[in-house]
Amino acid sequence: MGMFDGLARFAAARRKARVEHNTQLLLDSLPLEIQKDIGWGSGRRSTVSGTVSLYGWGGPQG
């Protein structure tokens, strides 16, 4: 893997994390009734899915 391959993977992971975060902000801004209708307002605050660990940074070694 070359230097630019790693950089491209990192940029893609950051892009995915940003899109997930923006989606969560949008869903959190909806009225509570709509959140409940779509299964989002169950009293939990979800987190970004761990994109960084998906690419091996900070995740279990293996």
DOVONU-205770 format. One record per residue (C-alpha): residue in three letters; y, z, x; residue number from 0. Coordinates in steps of 0.02 Angstrom, whole numbers, always signed. Layout:
<sevexs>
<sevex><residu>ala</residu><v>Y</v><w>Z</w><u>X</u><num>NUM</num></sevex>
...
</sevexs>
This chain:
<sevexs>
<sevex><residu>met</residu><v>+0</v><w>+0</w><u>+0</u><num>0</num></sevex>
<sevex><residu>gly</residu><v>+165</v><w>-52</w><u>+71</u><num>1</num></sevex>
<sevex><residu>met</residu><v>+327</v><w>+42</w><u>+64</u><num>2</num></sevex>
<sevex><residu>phe</residu><v>+395</v><w>-65</w><u>-77</u><num>3</num></sevex>
<sevex><residu>asp</residu><v>+237</v><w>-43</w><u>-181</u><num>4</num></sevex>
<sevex><residu>gly</residu><v>+260</v><w>+145</w><u>-177</u><num>5</num></sevex>
<sevex><residu>leu</residu><v>+443</v><w>+129</w><u>-217</u><num>6</num></sevex>
<sevex><residu>ala</residu><v>+406</v><w>+15</w><u>-364</u><num>7</num></sevex>
<sevex><residu>arg</residu><v>+277</v><w>+139</w><u>-432</u><num>8</num></sevex>
<sevex><residu>phe</residu><v>+401</v><w>+281</w><u>-414</u><num>9</num></sevex>
<sevex><residu>ala</residu><v>+537</v><w>+181</w><u>-504</u><num>10</num></sevex>
<sevex><residu>ala</residu><v>+415</v><w>+137</w><u>-645</u><num>11</num></sevex>
<sevex><residu>ala</residu><v>+367</v><w>+321</w><u>-663</u><num>12</num></sevex>
<sevex><residu>arg</residu><v>+550</v><w>+372</w><u>-672</u><num>13</num></sevex>
<sevex><residu>arg</residu><v>+586</v><w>+237</w><u>-801</u><num>14</num></sevex>
<sevex><residu>lys</residu><v>+439</v><w>+294</w><u>-908</u><num>15</num></sevex>
<sevex><residu>ala</residu><v>+494</v><w>+476</w><u>-897</u><num>16</num></sevex>
<sevex><residu>arg</residu><v>+672</v><w>+430</w><u>-946</u><num>17</num></sevex>
<sevex><residu>val</residu><v>+613</v><w>+330</w><u>-1097</u><num>18</num></sevex>
<sevex><residu>glu</residu><v>+500</v><w>+474</w><u>-1153</u><num>19</num></sevex>
<sevex><residu>his</residu><v>+642</v><w>+598</w><u>-1133</u><num>20</num></sevex>
<sevex><residu>asn</residu><v>+763</v><w>+490</w><u>-1233</u><num>21</num></sevex>
<sevex><residu>thr</residu><v>+632</v><w>+470</w><u>-1370</u><num>22</num></sevex>
<sevex><residu>gln</residu><v>+609</v><w>+658</w><u>-1379</u><num>23</num></sevex>
<sevex><residu>leu</residu><v>+797</v><w>+682</w><u>-1393</u><num>24</num></sevex>
<sevex><residu>leu</residu><v>+803</v><w>+556</w><u>-1534</u><num>25</num></sevex>
<sevex><residu>leu</residu><v>+659</v><w>+638</w><u>-1628</u><num>26</num></sevex>
<sevex><residu>asp</residu><v>+734</v><w>+811</w><u>-1602</u><num>27</num></sevex>
<sevex><residu>ser</residu><v>+898</v><w>+751</w><u>-1677</u><num>28</num></sevex>
<sevex><residu>leu</residu><v>+816</v><w>+699</w><u>-1840</u><num>29</num></sevex>
<sevex><residu>pro</residu><v>+830</v><w>+815</w><u>-1991</u><num>30</num></sevex>
<sevex><residu>leu</residu><v>+692</v><w>+945</w><u>-1999</u><num>31</num></sevex>
<sevex><residu>glu</residu><v>+618</v><w>+868</w><u>-2158</u><num>32</num></sevex>
<sevex><residu>ile</residu><v>+594</v><w>+700</w><u>-2072</u><num>33</num></sevex>
<sevex><residu>gln</residu><v>+523</v><w>+784</w><u>-1916</u><num>34</num></sevex>
<sevex><residu>lys</residu><v>+394</v><w>+870</w><u>-2024</u><num>35</num></sevex>
<sevex><residu>asp</residu><v>+352</v><w>+708</w><u>-2115</u><num>36</num></sevex>
<sevex><residu>ile</residu><v>+311</v><w>+621</w><u>-1952</u><num>37</num></sevex>
<sevex><residu>gly</residu><v>+224</v><w>+771</w><u>-1876</u><num>38</num></sevex>
<sevex><residu>trp</residu><v>+358</v><w>+811</w><u>-1748</u><num>39</num></sevex>
<sevex><residu>gly</residu><v>+439</v><w>+968</w><u>-1817</u><num>40</num></sevex>
<sevex><residu>ser</residu><v>+292</v><w>+1085</w><u>-1802</u><num>41</num></sevex>
<sevex><residu>gly</residu><v>+392</v><w>+1215</w><u>-1708</u><num>42</num></sevex>
<sevex><residu>arg</residu><v>+340</v><w>+1152</w><u>-1538</u><num>43</num></sevex>
<sevex><residu>arg</residu><v>+446</v><w>+1070</w><u>-1408</u><num>44</num></sevex>
<sevex><residu>ser</residu><v>+341</v><w>+942</w><u>-1318</u><num>45</num></sevex>
<sevex><residu>thr</residu><v>+370</v><w>+898</w><u>-1137</u><num>46</num></sevex>
<sevex><residu>val</residu><v>+366</v><w>+736</w><u>-1043</u><num>47</num></sevex>
<sevex><residu>ser</residu><v>+185</v><w>+690</w><u>-1019</u><num>48</num></sevex>
<sevex><residu>gly</residu><v>+178</v><w>+719</w><u>-833</u><num>49</num></sevex>
<sevex><residu>thr</residu><v>+214</v><w>+545</w><u>-770</u><num>50</num></sevex>
<sevex><residu>val</residu><v>+241</v><w>+610</w><u>-595</u><num>51</num></sevex>
<sevex><residu>ser</residu><v>+67</v><w>+687</w><u>-587</u><num>52</num></sevex>
<sevex><residu>leu</residu><v>-3</v><w>+524</w><u>-656</u><num>53</num></sevex>
<sevex><residu>tyr</residu><v>+43</v><w>+441</w><u>-492</u><num>54</num></sevex>
<sevex><residu>gly</residu><v>-23</v><w>+582</w><u>-384</u><num>55</num></sevex>
<sevex><residu>trp</residu><v>+137</v><w>+675</w><u>-345</u><num>56</num></sevex>
<sevex><residu>gly</residu><v>+117</v><w>+858</w><u>-381</u><num>57</num></sevex>
<sevex><residu>gly</residu><v>-49</v><w>+840</w><u>-470</u><num>58</num></sevex>
<sevex><residu>pro</residu><v>-222</v><w>+895</w><u>-416</u><num>59</num></sevex>
<sevex><residu>gln</residu><v>-285</v><w>+815</w><u>-258</u><num>60</num></sevex>
<sevex><residu>gly</residu><v>-444</v><w>+717</w><u>-274</u><num>61</num></sevex>
</sevexs>
